[in-house]
Each structure stands twice: as structure tokens, then as C-alpha cells.
């Protein structure tokens, strides 16, 4: 029984990290597509750089409201930050910036 419980907890934890990594990769794809440093990107989003850096850590736990705020300021749909695209998959697997055409084509119209 104990092994089964551990496997269940591990599976649940992995699911959460997968969504977080997809969110992080989407944010990084937008940042890289616009050629901005992390600090400059945080400023464009209206976030403290420390908040942006925390978002990129495994311990980040952004609320849905926070994800919506970031999406609005980046000019993308919130589901676009949570949906796995080829760009986010590439970014996750290689740990190098990926660029999604959808993010690039939308530009920064939503930034304030």
C-alpha cells in the first residue's frame, strides 16, 4: 500500500510541474521573441523583477488571476500560456528559447 501511495503522489506532483513548466516556457517564448532580458520583460509586464524571477522557479504557484493578468499585459489569451505548443515543447526539452509564431504575430499591443 505504501508504494502505491507514493506513486500516486509522485504522479500528481508531476502533473502540476508539467503545467507550470508549460506556463514558464510560454512566458520565456514571448520574452525571447521580443529580444528582451528577463528584467526588461518584467518591467514591460509591470512586474517586479523579483516576482518574474520567482515565476520561473519550480516553487512558483501562480494563481489563475495572476496568469490572466500576465496574459492580458502580454496581449495573449490565458489559455495560450497554459497550452503546450511546439515552441514550448522545444523550450522545455532543450532549455533554450522557443518562439511561437502566434505570440510574435500578436505583438505587444496588450502591454501597458
Buried (B, 14 or more C-beta within 10 A) or exposed (E): EEEEEEEEEEEEEEEEEEEBBBBBBBBBBBBBBBEBEBEEBBBBBEBEBEBBBBBBEEEBEBEEEBBBBBBBBBBBBBEBBBEBBEBBEBBBEEEEBBBBEBBBEBEBEEBE
